[in-house]
Amino acid sequence: MGTHKALYLLALLCSSTMVQSAEISAKKNQSGQVVIRITGEIKSEDEERFRALSLQHPKAVVQLQSSGGALVPALEIGRIIRIAGYSTVVLQNDTCVSACAVIWLGGRARYLGGRVGFHAAYRDNDGLLKESGAANALIGNYMTLLGLPSKAIVFATAAPPDKVLWLEAANKDVSGIDFELPLQPPSMQISPASPVPSIPFPSPLSTRSPQNTDVEIIDSKELEIAGARYVTYTFRYRGFVLRRNLEEPENAKAELKEFIDSQIKKEDGWLVYGTSGSFKSDDFTFYYINSDSIRRKNSVTEVWVKENHKYNKKLKHREDLIFYKVYCNTRELSILEISKIDASGKIIKREYFDDVKERVIPGRMDEVLWETVC
């Protein structure tokens, strides 16, 4: 049996029954929100089906109901969910166990109304379940890349293959896995014939974005260009430090706020924070920061950055999606993940890296990123 097929995470309650193949579908609920639903056993190539569907829906929430399945595709689906910025949810009376729970962890925000359970990964050798150290290492690496603490990895792999450790409000702090309760009434459930209920999805300007929505002007410098008066503002807004020129501003704070909000809305949550290169040298690149992905823990900031190479003729791919860890106090940063995307929106290469800190170099775009988020 191949590695992909051997690494299975099956729920104890389904160990003696045949589980239906996973169904992956997307539909809009009554409020127009896209819900991608995954039900049934996770199998090889399900990750490609999910990736193809995710490319059609830049904004969505993933609802899960599954007893588990193959680990490798589950890990990949979880990574796609995190890159896309999707939330994950398990509704009341629904169950999400083992490989499904691994997928659920990938949510940028996690909602738990039903039951989510974990156990160690294992190999099924003719009915004999043997714990797999290699598979558990894959889970540990995945959870580390998601920014989860060591105690969360221990929690997720503590139960033996024939047991399930359920995540509940009572052990939330012990588990190290953060989640919220869904906002819909507990009685609302999904059935094949019923409409998809409204599930909370963080918009680009959601409550999970930095809370301060007042513009704080840090510095301003006047300059004159072709007879017109401009002011260069350095300002803080929604947790970012940004710069922008305004021509003869009447109400600088209102104009800066309106510009940033309109740009975030237009770019589906992405905000330009800098450029590099030039059109003349055919290497012009736009740099975006995802306003909804930023997370701060003490002096460390985690954030997704997009490099758009549409006008960079020296590169064959269109975009890079990069997951940064920025250490504000020590002026260091590390890159944990890079996905290269072609003009059609397809991920053509994905790389993962260890958390190796590098000093911020003055005058480069990493310094602009550090100044923007710190």
Stockholm file with secondary structure:
# STOCKHOLM 1.0

chainA/1-374         MGTHKALYLLALLCSSTMVQSAEISAKKNQSGQVVIRITGEIKSEDEERFRALSLQHPKAVVQLQSSGGALVPALEIGRIIRIAGYSTVVLQNDTCVSACAVIWLGGRARYLGGRVGFHAAYRDNDGLLKESGAANALIGNYMTLLGLPSKAIVFATAAPPDKVLWLEAANKDVSGIDFELPLQPPSMQISPASPVPSIPFPSPLSTRSPQNTDVEIIDSKELEIAGARYVTYTFRYRGFVLRRNLEEPENAKAELKEFIDSQIKKEDGWLVYGTSGSFKSDDFTFYYINSDSIRRKNSVTEVWVKENHKYNKKLKHREDLIFYKVYCNTRELSILEISKIDASGKIIKREYFDDVKERVIPGRMDEVLWETVC
#=GR chainA/1-374 SS CCHHHHEEEECGGGTTSCCCBCEEEEEECTTSCEEEEEESBBCTTHHHHHHHHHHHCSSCEEEEEBCEEEHHHHHHHHHHHHHHTCEEEECTTCEEETHHHHHHHTCSSEEESSEEEECCCEEEETTEEEECHHHHHHHHHHHHHTTCCHHHHHHHHCSCTTCCEEECGGGHHHHTCCCBCCSSCTTCCCCTTSCCCCCCCCCTTCTTSCSCCSCEEEEEEEEEETTEEEEEEEEEETTEEEEEEEESCSSHHHHHHHHHHHHHHHTTTEEEEEEESCTTTTBCEEEEEETTTCEEETTEEEEEEEEECTTBTTCSSSEEEEEEEEETTTTEEEEEEEEEECTTSCEEEEEECCCCCEECCTTSHHHHHHHHHC
#=GC SS_cons         CCHHHHEEEECGGGTTSCCCBCEEEEEECTTSCEEEEEESBBCTTHHHHHHHHHHHCSSCEEEEEBCEEEHHHHHHHHHHHHHHTCEEEECTTCEEETHHHHHHHTCSSEEESSEEEECCCEEEETTEEEECHHHHHHHHHHHHHTTCCHHHHHHHHCSCTTCCEEECGGGHHHHTCCCBCCSSCTTCCCCTTSCCCCCCCCCTTCTTSCSCCSCEEEEEEEEEETTEEEEEEEEEETTEEEEEEEESCSSHHHHHHHHHHHHHHHTTTEEEEEEESCTTTTBCEEEEEETTTCEEETTEEEEEEEEECTTBTTCSSSEEEEEEEEETTTTEEEEEEEEEECTTSCEEEEEECCCCCEECCTTSHHHHHHHHHC
//
